[in-house]
Amino acid sequence: MSGQNPTIIIIFGATGDLTAKKIAPALFHLWAKNRLPQKLKVVGFSRRALTDEKFQEYIQGLVKKDSHIKFNKKTLDSYLQLFNYQQGDFSVKEDYLMLEEYLEKLENDWGQKANKLFYLAVPPTLYEGIFEHLSSTKIAREQKGTWNRIVVEKPFGNDLKTAEKLDEILGKLFSEEQIYRIDHYLGKDLLQNIIAFRFSNNLLEHSWNNKLIESIEIHLNESSGIDDDRGDSYDPVGALRDVGQNHLLQMLALVTMDNPMNFSAKQIRQNRAKIIETLKPFTLQEIKKQTFRGQYEGYRKVKNVPDYSQTETYFKITGELKSPRWKGVSFVLESGKKLPSQRKEIIVTFKQTGGRKNKVVFSLEPREKITILFWAKKPGLDMEIEEREFDFSYRREHEQDGEQTAAYEKLLLDCLTGDQTLFVSTEEVRAMWRFIDPIIRAWQEDKVPLEIHKQRETPANKITRVRR
């Protein structure tokens, strides 16, 4: 990637879990593929006391620990030289002023102003304070001939009210075109492929409506539980806020949105927002009948989780869209921890014809693939029908070609190139919270009892279809 202006990536929370597991490895892959700006610096900003050298050693350890990374010494050495470190407390204004001076020094060394990408790799509870301190300094002030962008992770807000407040504060600093709200599921190759699969193949798109489709199921089920180091961050959030308000609704949007006609970021984001806004809101009685929440046995023994915790680690929701195209088609959203198997997929079931149903399955795990289930005659003399699969195993087809890209690689590259297609707009955020908020309130008031279920078992519940 080339460009006249140098670029500085400022990572808030540079010694945290997200940087360690996602950002640093993704940046290395992009560097090794020569996809990063030629003039680049990555400045870590965290409370830990580190020199540039110690920070580079820390980054080196992360790269070497990642089993997916193949590197040579020359590439790694040049990568490490990108990194600098500035110690600072997110709540202390003076530390931001020192960061501002440090960034100015880098620009003076280059002899020109730099583009700046601010990456908030911190818990969402810290967003508001960071936004306010950025606003009170000149750090985020855009300069002529350069761009400034900010990256924030999900969940954006804790409910609609807090999301709107964060938007208001952030709007004083950045325009919507500068804000990149990450839902890393949108960066997954298979989910990007849903749009291509639907709108590049007339074979299915013309039957993609309530006349022929009966239901849509979306499952993000995990066999693992909550690790001890996540107890204090997971318990105040719960499964519905953690993956339901974002990943699952975004997946639903990709499957049900209208054809964008062109594949511009603006059009795709608008169409995702439009379909999310058609989510049919629940009455209290519908919440009682069509939502379910559970918690696996042993969750309350996780470090920093209260022994009286009412946080759901599992949920299942059945709903509908008000869109004329999808009226009458039920959707199921399900996610949980400590379930029998790792199952992450979207199942589109067509209406029954001749006693049989066809399905299209978009699978993320255990294997990334798209499967069409259809019926055909069994080999032999008799007219016997059997279910068969048309299977497009995405990773198996492409992994030998080096075409695989981790979600964060794609998302970071898009941040740097200014492509917002895979990032969530403020309209999407607000529409998702409007749908989820009433459910969370009802659960907090115990209108839907929390069921404790055994590990490796799916909670016993009777939610299947929308009752009419």
C-alpha positions as CSV (number, residue, x, y, z in Angstrom):
1,M,0.0,0.0,0.0
2,S,1.4,3.3,-1.0
3,G,0.4,6.9,-0.3
4,Q,1.8,10.4,0.0
5,N,1.1,10.8,3.7
6,P,2.6,8.6,6.5
7,T,0.1,6.8,8.8
8,I,0.1,6.4,12.6
9,I,-2.0,3.7,14.2
10,I,-2.6,4.5,17.9
11,I,-3.8,1.5,19.9
12,F,-5.5,2.3,23.2
13,G,-5.0,-0.8,25.3
14,A,-1.9,-2.0,23.5
15,T,-0.9,-4.6,26.1
16,G,-4.4,-6.0,26.4
17,D,-6.0,-9.3,25.3
18,L,-7.5,-7.9,22.0
19,T,-4.1,-6.6,20.8
20,A,-2.4,-9.8,21.8
21,K,-4.8,-12.2,20.1
22,K,-6.1,-10.2,17.1
23,I,-4.5,-6.9,16.3
24,A,-0.8,-7.6,16.5
25,P,-1.0,-10.9,14.5
26,A,-3.3,-9.3,11.9
27,L,-0.9,-6.4,11.4
28,F,2.0,-8.8,11.0
29,H,0.2,-10.7,8.2
30,L,-0.6,-7.5,6.4
31,W,3.0,-6.3,6.8
32,A,4.3,-9.6,5.4
33,K,1.9,-9.3,2.4
34,N,3.1,-5.7,1.8
35,R,-0.5,-4.4,2.4
36,L,0.4,-1.7,5.0
37,P,1.4,1.9,4.2
38,Q,5.1,2.2,3.4
39,K,5.5,5.0,6.0
40,L,3.8,3.6,9.2
41,K,4.2,3.7,12.9
42,V,2.1,1.8,15.5
43,V,2.0,3.6,18.8
44,G,0.8,1.6,21.9
45,F,-0.9,3.6,24.6
46,S,-1.4,1.8,27.9
47,R,-0.8,2.1,31.7
48,R,2.0,-0.5,31.8
49,A,5.5,1.0,32.1
50,L,7.4,0.0,29.0
51,T,10.2,1.3,26.8
52,D,10.0,1.1,23.0
53,E,12.4,-1.9,23.2
54,K,10.4,-3.7,25.8
55,F,7.2,-3.1,23.8
56,Q,8.8,-4.5,20.7
57,E,9.9,-7.6,22.6
58,Y,6.3,-8.0,23.8
59,I,5.0,-7.8,20.2
60,Q,7.7,-10.2,19.1
61,G,6.5,-12.7,21.7
62,L,2.9,-12.4,20.4
63,V,3.9,-13.0,16.8
64,K,6.1,-16.1,17.7
65,K,3.4,-17.5,19.9
66,D,0.8,-17.5,17.1
67,S,0.9,-20.9,15.4
68,H,-0.8,-19.5,12.3
69,I,2.1,-17.1,11.6
70,K,4.9,-18.1,9.3
71,F,7.7,-15.6,9.3
72,N,11.4,-15.0,8.5
73,K,13.7,-13.0,10.7
74,K,14.1,-10.1,8.2
75,T,10.3,-9.6,8.0
76,L,9.8,-9.9,11.7
77,D,12.7,-7.4,12.5
78,S,11.3,-4.8,10.0
79,Y,7.8,-5.3,11.5
80,L,9.0,-4.7,15.1
81,Q,10.5,-1.4,14.1
82,L,7.0,-0.1,13.4
83,F,6.2,-0.2,17.1
84,N,6.6,2.6,19.6
85,Y,5.2,3.0,23.1
86,Q,3.7,5.8,25.2
87,Q,2.7,5.1,28.7
88,G,-0.5,6.7,29.8
89,D,-3.6,6.4,32.0
90,F,-6.9,6.6,30.0
91,S,-8.4,8.8,32.7
92,V,-5.6,11.4,33.0
93,K,-5.7,14.4,30.6
94,E,-2.0,15.2,31.0
95,D,-1.2,11.8,29.6
96,Y,-3.1,12.6,26.4
97,L,-1.2,15.9,26.1
98,M,2.0,13.8,26.3
99,L,0.7,11.5,23.6
100,E,-0.2,14.5,21.5
101,E,3.4,15.8,21.8
102,Y,4.8,12.3,20.9
103,L,2.7,12.1,17.8
104,E,3.8,15.6,16.7
105,K,7.4,14.5,17.2
106,L,6.8,11.5,14.8
107,E,5.3,13.9,12.3
108,N,8.3,16.3,12.6
109,D,10.7,13.3,12.0
110,W,8.8,12.6,8.8
111,G,8.6,16.2,7.9
112,Q,4.9,15.9,7.1
113,K,1.5,15.4,8.7
114,A,0.2,11.9,9.2
115,N,-3.0,10.1,8.8
116,K,-4.2,8.7,12.2
117,L,-6.2,5.6,13.0
118,F,-7.3,5.4,16.7
119,Y,-8.0,1.9,17.7
120,L,-9.9,1.5,21.0
121,A,-8.8,-2.1,22.1
122,V,-10.3,-1.5,25.6
123,P,-13.5,-2.5,27.4
124,P,-16.5,-0.5,26.2
125,T,-16.9,1.0,29.7
126,L,-13.8,3.1,29.0
127,Y,-15.1,4.5,25.7
128,E,-16.8,7.6,27.1
129,G,-13.7,8.8,29.1
130,I,-11.4,8.3,26.1
131,F,-13.8,10.1,23.8
132,E,-13.9,13.1,26.2
133,H,-10.1,13.3,26.6
134,L,-9.6,13.1,22.8
135,S,-12.1,15.9,22.5
136,S,-10.3,18.1,25.0
137,T,-6.9,17.8,23.2
138,K,-5.9,18.3,19.5
139,I,-5.0,14.6,19.0
140,A,-8.0,13.8,16.9
141,R,-8.2,17.1,15.1
142,E,-8.0,16.4,11.3
143,Q,-5.4,18.2,9.4
144,K,-5.5,19.3,5.8
145,G,-4.5,16.6,3.4
146,T,-4.8,13.8,5.9
147,W,-7.5,11.6,7.4
148,N,-8.4,10.6,11.0
149,R,-10.5,7.5,11.8
150,I,-11.5,5.8,14.9
151,V,-12.2,2.1,15.5
152,V,-14.5,0.9,18.3
153,E,-15.3,-2.7,19.3
154,K,-18.7,-4.2,20.1
155,P,-20.8,-3.9,22.1
156,F,-21.4,-0.2,21.4
157,G,-23.2,0.9,24.5
158,N,-25.0,-1.2,27.1
159,D,-28.5,-0.3,25.8
160,L,-30.1,2.2,23.4
161,K,-29.7,5.1,25.8
162,T,-26.0,4.6,26.4
163,A,-25.4,3.9,22.7
164,E,-27.0,7.2,21.8
165,K,-24.9,9.0,24.4
166,L,-21.7,7.5,23.0
167,D,-22.8,8.5,19.5
168,E,-23.4,12.1,20.7
169,I,-19.9,12.4,22.3
170,L,-18.2,10.7,19.4
171,G,-20.1,12.9,16.9
172,K,-18.4,15.9,18.3
173,L,-15.0,14.5,17.3
174,F,-15.7,12.4,14.2
175,S,-18.2,12.2,11.3
176,E,-20.0,9.0,10.6
177,E,-17.6,8.4,7.7
178,Q,-14.7,8.4,10.1
179,I,-16.2,5.9,12.6
180,Y,-15.5,2.2,12.2
181,R,-17.6,0.1,14.6
182,I,-16.2,-3.4,14.4
183,D,-18.3,-6.5,14.5
184,H,-15.6,-9.0,13.6
185,Y,-18.1,-11.6,12.4
186,L,-18.7,-9.3,9.4
187,G,-15.1,-9.8,8.5
188,K,-15.4,-13.5,8.2
189,D,-15.0,-14.7,4.6
190,L,-18.1,-16.9,4.8
191,L,-20.4,-14.1,5.9
192,Q,-19.0,-11.8,3.2
193,N,-19.8,-14.7,0.8
194,I,-23.5,-14.6,1.7
195,I,-23.9,-11.4,-0.2
196,A,-22.1,-12.8,-3.3
197,F,-23.9,-16.2,-3.0
198,R,-27.3,-14.5,-2.9
199,F,-27.0,-11.7,-5.3
200,S,-24.7,-13.2,-7.9
201,N,-26.8,-16.4,-8.4
202,N,-30.3,-15.9,-9.8
203,L,-31.0,-19.6,-9.1
204,L,-31.7,-18.9,-5.5
205,E,-32.4,-15.2,-5.1
206,H,-35.7,-15.3,-6.9
207,S,-37.0,-17.9,-4.4
208,W,-35.5,-16.0,-1.4
209,N,-38.8,-14.8,0.1
210,N,-41.8,-15.8,2.2
211,K,-43.5,-17.5,-0.7
212,L,-41.0,-20.3,-0.6
213,I,-39.0,-20.0,2.7
214,E,-40.5,-21.3,5.9
215,S,-37.9,-20.3,8.5
216,I,-34.4,-19.0,9.2
217,E,-32.3,-20.3,12.1
218,I,-29.0,-18.8,13.3
219,H,-26.9,-20.7,15.9
220,L,-23.7,-19.6,17.6
221,N,-23.3,-22.5,20.0
222,E,-20.0,-23.2,21.8
223,S,-18.8,-26.2,23.7
224,S,-16.4,-24.1,25.8
225,G,-17.4,-22.0,28.8
226,I,-16.3,-18.7,30.3
227,D,-12.6,-18.6,31.2
228,D,-11.6,-17.3,34.6
229,D,-10.0,-14.2,33.1
230,R,-13.3,-13.2,31.5
231,G,-15.6,-13.6,34.4
232,D,-15.6,-10.0,35.5
233,S,-16.1,-8.7,32.0
234,Y,-18.7,-11.2,30.8
235,D,-21.0,-11.3,33.8
236,P,-22.2,-7.6,33.5
237,V,-22.9,-8.3,29.8
238,G,-24.3,-11.8,29.3
239,A,-24.8,-13.8,26.1
240,L,-27.6,-11.6,24.6
241,R,-25.6,-8.4,24.7
242,D,-22.3,-10.3,23.9
243,V,-23.4,-11.9,20.6
244,G,-27.2,-11.5,20.2
245,Q,-27.4,-7.8,19.8
246,N,-24.6,-7.8,17.3
247,H,-23.3,-11.0,15.6
248,L,-26.7,-12.8,15.3
249,L,-28.7,-9.8,14.1
250,Q,-26.0,-8.9,11.6
251,M,-26.1,-12.5,10.3
252,L,-29.9,-12.2,10.0
253,A,-29.5,-8.9,8.1
254,L,-27.1,-10.5,5.6
255,V,-29.5,-13.3,4.9
256,T,-32.7,-11.1,4.6
257,M,-31.5,-7.7,3.3
258,D,-32.7,-6.6,-0.2
259,N,-30.4,-6.6,-3.1
260,P,-28.2,-3.5,-2.8
261,M,-28.0,-3.2,-6.6
262,N,-24.5,-1.9,-6.3
263,F,-21.9,-3.2,-3.8
264,S,-21.0,0.2,-2.4
265,A,-20.4,0.5,1.4
266,K,-23.2,3.1,1.7
267,Q,-25.8,0.9,-0.1
268,I,-25.0,-2.3,1.7
269,R,-25.0,-0.6,5.1
270,Q,-28.3,1.1,4.3
271,N,-29.9,-2.2,3.3
272,R,-28.7,-3.9,6.4
273,A,-30.1,-1.1,8.6
274,K,-33.4,-1.1,6.7
275,I,-34.0,-4.8,7.3
276,I,-33.0,-4.6,11.0
277,E,-35.5,-1.8,11.4
278,T,-38.2,-4.2,10.4
279,L,-37.7,-6.5,13.4
280,K,-41.1,-6.9,14.9
281,P,-41.0,-5.6,18.5
282,F,-42.2,-8.0,21.2
283,T,-45.1,-7.5,23.7
284,L,-44.4,-8.7,27.2
285,Q,-46.5,-11.8,26.6
286,E,-44.5,-12.5,23.4
287,I,-41.3,-12.2,25.4
288,K,-42.5,-14.7,27.9
289,K,-43.5,-17.2,25.1
290,Q,-40.8,-16.6,22.5
291,T,-37.7,-16.0,24.5
292,F,-35.7,-18.3,26.7
293,R,-32.6,-17.8,28.9
294,G,-30.3,-20.3,30.6
295,Q,-27.1,-20.6,32.6
296,Y,-24.8,-23.6,32.7
297,E,-24.1,-25.4,35.9
298,G,-20.7,-24.2,37.3
299,Y,-20.8,-20.7,35.7
300,R,-21.1,-19.1,39.2
301,K,-17.8,-20.8,40.1
302,V,-15.9,-18.9,37.5
303,K,-13.5,-16.3,39.0
304,N,-15.1,-12.9,39.7
305,V,-18.7,-14.2,38.9
306,P,-21.1,-13.7,41.9
307,D,-22.6,-16.8,43.4
308,Y,-26.0,-15.3,42.9
309,S,-25.4,-14.3,39.2
310,Q,-28.5,-14.1,37.0
311,T,-26.5,-13.7,33.8
312,E,-27.6,-15.8,30.9
313,T,-24.9,-17.9,29.2
314,Y,-27.6,-19.3,26.8
315,F,-30.6,-17.8,25.0
316,K,-33.1,-18.6,22.3
317,I,-35.4,-16.1,20.7
318,T,-38.0,-16.7,18.0
319,G,-39.3,-13.7,16.1
320,E,-40.5,-12.2,12.8
321,L,-39.7,-9.4,10.4
322,K,-42.4,-6.8,9.4
323,S,-40.9,-6.6,5.9
324,P,-43.5,-7.6,3.3
325,R,-40.9,-9.9,1.7
326,W,-40.5,-11.9,5.0
327,K,-43.9,-11.6,6.6
328,G,-44.8,-14.9,8.2
329,V,-41.3,-16.3,8.1
330,S,-40.1,-17.1,11.6
331,F,-36.5,-16.7,12.6
332,V,-34.6,-18.3,15.5
333,L,-31.6,-16.8,17.2
334,E,-29.7,-19.2,19.5
335,S,-26.4,-19.0,21.3
336,G,-24.8,-20.5,24.4
337,K,-21.8,-21.8,26.2
338,K,-21.0,-25.3,27.4
339,L,-23.3,-26.8,24.9
340,P,-23.0,-30.4,23.4
341,S,-21.1,-29.2,20.3
342,Q,-19.5,-26.3,18.5
343,R,-22.2,-25.2,16.1
344,K,-22.1,-21.9,14.3
345,E,-24.4,-21.8,11.3
346,I,-27.3,-20.2,9.5
347,I,-30.1,-22.6,8.3
348,V,-32.6,-21.4,5.7
349,T,-35.4,-23.9,5.4
350,F,-37.7,-23.9,2.4
351,K,-41.4,-24.8,2.6
352,Q,-42.4,-28.4,2.2
353,T,-43.1,-29.7,-1.3
354,G,-44.1,-33.3,-1.8
355,G,-43.4,-34.2,1.8
356,R,-39.8,-33.0,1.7
357,K,-37.9,-29.8,2.6
358,N,-34.8,-28.2,1.0
359,K,-32.3,-26.3,3.0
360,V,-29.4,-23.9,2.5
361,V,-26.9,-24.0,5.3
362,F,-24.1,-21.5,5.8
363,S,-21.7,-23.1,8.3
364,L,-18.9,-21.3,10.1
365,E,-17.9,-24.1,12.5
366,P,-16.9,-26.9,12.7
367,R,-16.1,-26.5,9.0
368,E,-16.6,-23.3,6.9
369,K,-18.8,-24.2,4.0
370,I,-22.1,-23.6,2.2
371,T,-24.4,-26.6,1.8
372,I,-27.6,-27.1,-0.2
373,L,-29.7,-30.0,0.9
374,F,-31.8,-31.5,-1.8
375,W,-33.5,-34.7,-2.7
376,A,-32.6,-37.1,-5.5
377,K,-33.2,-40.7,-6.6
378,K,-31.1,-43.4,-5.0
379,P,-29.0,-45.5,-7.4
380,G,-30.8,-48.7,-8.2
381,L,-33.9,-50.2,-9.8
382,D,-36.5,-48.7,-7.5
383,M,-37.7,-45.0,-7.3
384,E,-36.4,-44.3,-3.9
385,I,-35.7,-40.7,-2.9
386,E,-32.8,-39.8,-0.5
387,E,-31.4,-36.5,0.9
388,R,-28.2,-35.4,-0.8
389,E,-25.8,-32.5,-0.2
390,F,-24.3,-30.0,-2.7
391,D,-21.3,-28.9,-0.7
392,F,-19.0,-25.9,-1.2
393,S,-16.3,-26.2,1.4
394,Y,-14.9,-22.7,1.3
395,R,-11.7,-23.2,3.3
396,R,-10.8,-26.6,1.8
397,E,-11.1,-25.1,-1.7
398,H,-9.0,-22.0,-1.0
399,E,-6.6,-22.7,1.9
400,Q,-3.9,-24.1,-0.5
401,D,-4.0,-20.9,-2.5
402,G,-3.1,-18.7,0.4
403,E,-6.4,-16.8,0.0
404,Q,-7.5,-17.2,3.6
405,T,-7.6,-14.0,5.5
406,A,-8.4,-13.7,9.2
407,A,-11.3,-11.4,9.9
408,Y,-9.1,-8.8,11.6
409,E,-6.8,-8.6,8.7
410,K,-9.6,-7.7,6.4
411,L,-11.1,-5.3,8.9
412,L,-7.8,-3.5,9.6
413,L,-7.1,-3.2,5.9
414,D,-10.5,-1.7,5.3
415,C,-10.0,0.8,8.1
416,L,-6.8,2.0,6.4
417,T,-8.3,2.1,2.9
418,G,-11.5,3.8,4.1
419,D,-14.0,1.0,3.2
420,Q,-16.9,0.9,5.7
421,T,-18.8,-2.0,4.1
422,L,-18.0,-4.4,6.9
423,F,-18.6,-1.9,9.7
424,V,-21.8,-1.2,11.6
425,S,-23.5,2.1,11.0
426,T,-25.2,4.1,13.8
427,E,-28.6,3.3,12.3
428,E,-27.9,-0.4,12.6
429,V,-26.7,0.0,16.2
430,R,-29.8,1.8,17.3
431,A,-32.2,-0.5,15.5
432,M,-30.5,-3.6,17.1
433,W,-30.8,-2.0,20.6
434,R,-34.4,-1.1,20.0
435,F,-35.2,-4.7,19.4
436,I,-33.1,-6.2,22.2
437,D,-33.7,-3.6,25.0
438,P,-37.3,-4.8,25.9
439,I,-36.1,-8.4,26.1
440,I,-33.3,-7.5,28.5
441,R,-35.6,-5.4,30.7
442,A,-38.1,-8.3,31.0
443,W,-35.3,-10.7,31.8
444,Q,-33.9,-8.3,34.5
445,E,-37.4,-8.2,36.0
446,D,-37.4,-12.0,36.0
447,K,-40.4,-12.1,33.6
448,V,-38.6,-15.0,32.0
449,P,-37.1,-17.3,34.6
450,L,-33.4,-18.2,34.3
451,E,-33.0,-22.0,33.8
452,I,-29.9,-23.7,35.2
453,H,-28.8,-26.5,32.8
454,K,-26.2,-29.2,32.9
455,Q,-23.0,-28.7,31.0
456,R,-22.8,-30.3,27.5
457,E,-26.6,-30.3,27.4
458,T,-28.9,-28.0,25.4
459,P,-31.4,-26.4,27.8
460,A,-34.8,-28.0,27.6
461,N,-37.2,-25.4,26.2
462,K,-40.3,-25.4,24.1
463,I,-39.6,-22.5,21.8
464,T,-39.9,-23.6,18.2
465,R,-42.0,-21.4,16.0
466,V,-43.9,-18.1,16.3
467,R,-47.4,-19.0,17.4
468,R,-50.1,-17.6,15.2
